[in-house]
Amino acid sequence: MNVGDVAARSGLSAKTIRYYEDIGLVRPDRAGNGYRRYSPEDMHRLAFLRRARSLGFAIDDCRQLLALYTDRSRASHDVRKIAVTHVEAVEAKIRELESMRATLLHLIAACHGDDRPECPILDDMAAAPAV
């Protein structure tokens, strides 16, 4: 299969597939003319990557997960550790987003939303310390 076929079947863009090749996550064979030839195993790896990325795993985590997937002598606790660490990061992000939401809702409630120039939303942003 060529990159267009694999892109259509995997749901990944050709650009993403080429990027995964550039960083060594997939290694398709090359035909005599230099074109990539993706095997069913490559297609499976790409589907694995698509699912892992849809769960929010970072590229480095995906690399580790792929290595563990192909290592039949792996210990499941190694996989679990990666997933637990990822869930902790997701939970931290959720807390951060909930805090942002609460702040925004408070600012929206404080804003009259009329023709007056005073705006607590802009005042809050202007008062924030420089990062």
ChimeraX attribute file (.defattr): number of C-alpha atoms within 10 A of each C-alpha:
attribute: neighborCount
match mode: 1-to-1
recipient: residues
	/A:1	14
	/A:2	14
	/A:3	19
	/A:4	13
	/A:5	12
	/A:6	22
	/A:7	18
	/A:8	11
	/A:9	12
	/A:10	19
	/A:11	11
	/A:12	17
	/A:13	14
	/A:14	17
	/A:15	11
	/A:16	13
	/A:17	19
	/A:18	16
	/A:19	13
	/A:20	16
	/A:21	13
	/A:22	11
	/A:23	11
	/A:24	11
	/A:25	21
	/A:26	19
	/A:27	17
	/A:28	19
	/A:29	13
	/A:30	12
	/A:31	9
	/A:32	7
	/A:33	6
	/A:34	8
	/A:35	12
	/A:36	16
	/A:37	16
	/A:38	18
	/A:39	15
	/A:40	11
	/A:41	11
	/A:42	18
	/A:43	19
	/A:44	12
	/A:45	19
	/A:46	23
	/A:47	17
	/A:48	17
	/A:49	24
	/A:50	18
	/A:51	13
	/A:52	17
	/A:53	14
	/A:54	10
	/A:55	13
	/A:56	15
	/A:57	20
	/A:58	13
	/A:59	15
	/A:60	10
	/A:61	17
	/A:62	20
	/A:63	16
	/A:64	14
	/A:65	21
	/A:66	17
	/A:67	13
	/A:68	16
	/A:69	15
	/A:70	10
	/A:71	10
	/A:72	8
	/A:73	8
	/A:74	12
	/A:75	10
	/A:76	10
	/A:77	10
	/A:78	12
	/A:79	16
	/A:80	12
	/A:81	11
	/A:82	15
	/A:83	16
	/A:84	12
	/A:85	11
	/A:86	17
	/A:87	15
	/A:88	11
	/A:89	13
	/A:90	15
	/A:91	12
	/A:92	12
	/A:93	12
	/A:94	12
	/A:95	12
	/A:96	12
	/A:97	12
	/A:98	12
	/A:99	12
	/A:100	12
	/A:101	12
	/A:102	12
	/A:103	14
	/A:104	13
	/A:105	12
	/A:106	13
	/A:107	17
	/A:108	14
	/A:109	12
	/A:110	12
	/A:111	15
	/A:112	13
	/A:113	12
	/A:114	8
	/A:115	6
	/A:116	8
	/A:117	8
	/A:118	12
	/A:119	15
	/A:120	17
	/A:121	16
	/A:122	11
	/A:123	11
	/A:124	11
	/A:125	9
	/A:126	10
	/A:127	8
	/A:128	8
	/A:129	6
	/A:130	5
	/A:131	3
